[in-house]
Amino acid sequence: MTEFGKKKLPVGMDSFEKIRSMGFYYVDKTRMIRDLLQRWGEVNLFVRPRRFGKTLNMSMLKSFFDVGSDSALFDDLIISKEKELCQQYMGKFPVISISLKEISGADYTMARSLLCSTIGEEAMRFQFLLDDDTLTVREKEQYKQLVNVDLTGSDSFIMPDSVLMKSLKTLSILLEKHYGRKVILLIDEYDVPLAKANEQGYYQEMALLLRNMFGQALKSNDSLYFAVLTGCLRVAKESIFTGLNNLKIFSTTNVQFDEYFGFTDHEVKEMLSYYGLEEYYESVKNWYDGYLFGNVDVYCPWDVINYCDEAVNGNLQEPVNYWINTSGNDSVRYFIEKMGNGVLRSDMEALIAGDTVEKEIHEDLTYNSLYETADNIWSLLFMTGYLTQRGKKGNGKYSLAIPNMEIRSIFVRQIMTMFKADIAN
């Protein structure tokens, strides 16, 4: 137990504004804003496993750039020392910010409806456009199409394909005309709709819809200042980014921005010290460290925060596996099934023993081809955080390893489940 009066830990929270305004503990990643402005491309894609702080960083970017943002949220943070940068960029841009993580319909119709709602709800933030005298009657009608709701009982947003596919571009154009400034577009978890569509059997329809929407918003949008996307997989360009030649991709193998997703060892030590939990350092390191992003060794922030919260509240008995029952475990189960057939047994034995295996990694994948080859399975496990790199060997090959005790326990648990099923049979 720690002394009363410490900041609360932001368990399960991904709103920068809420964390800062309500006094929760925050690991300062705001230097990312400076680096983004120094290195940005017109469209920037950050690829990281789930639970590594992508959504919180996107929320931070929105809070910094959005017109009318509260500058006090950044008081005493690293970016506040960049006086000239803050004066030039903070609160100066209209920001469109959407998350696609909830687009998980059982069929295409439901998924499309959820996407309409996501776009429509964001468009509702800008209802002042209807009172803007600089907008023409036609432009105001275009806006109304984005917020048109079915009043027959479902209250869902209604958009024909022609409106939905151009929705982000249309909103960008209207906001630029209103503010006289180009728009920043943030799209969090851009690939979740593709993952869900692949699971439910409507991948081609969803890929076509997103290809058209992203093409309009990111490729031929003169009202765009820059865009930031995040996702779990770096989806092949021919899937939904066809013709998009202004895309800069920052994956776990890139050195740029390597320290901004996940907690560094120094940040973890600071957190443990703040809460008087120094004695738990070795346990935290063994269980939740071990990921190599670029040149930086990082911990999974989801795990560290949950572990510290339980320790602070006196509920911790032993290290806990916080990845149990996550959707990514499907890739582990598939891997174990192949291992049971003898295909990958020697590799699995080496990984469990703490050794590395050398494999070719393909970062450009499509969701409907994830399980077609063994190379794709290795790539999937790597990009979803179940394996990490221990060095590049050339020709696209990396030395791969299980990052820590937590992930090792998932593999072992899946192996035992398979063996129990075999015995029962």
Secondary structure by P-SEA (a helix, b strand, c coil): cccccccccccccccaaaaaaaccccccccaaaaaaaaccccbbbbbbcccccaaaaaaaaaaccccccccccccccccccaaaaaaacccccbbbbbbccccccccaaaaaaaaaaaaaaaaaccccccccccccaaaaaaaaaaaccccccccbbbbcaaaaaaaaaaaaaaaaaaccbbbbbbbcccaaaaaaaaaacaaaaaaaaaaaaaaaaccccccccbbbbbccccccccccccccccbbbbccccccccccccccaaaaaaaaaaaccccaaaaaaaccccccccccccccaaaaaaaaaaaaacccccccccccccccaaaaaaaaaaaaacccaaaaaaaaacbbbbbbbbcccccccccccaaaaaaaaaaaccccccccccccccccccccaaaaaaaaaaaaaaaaaaaac
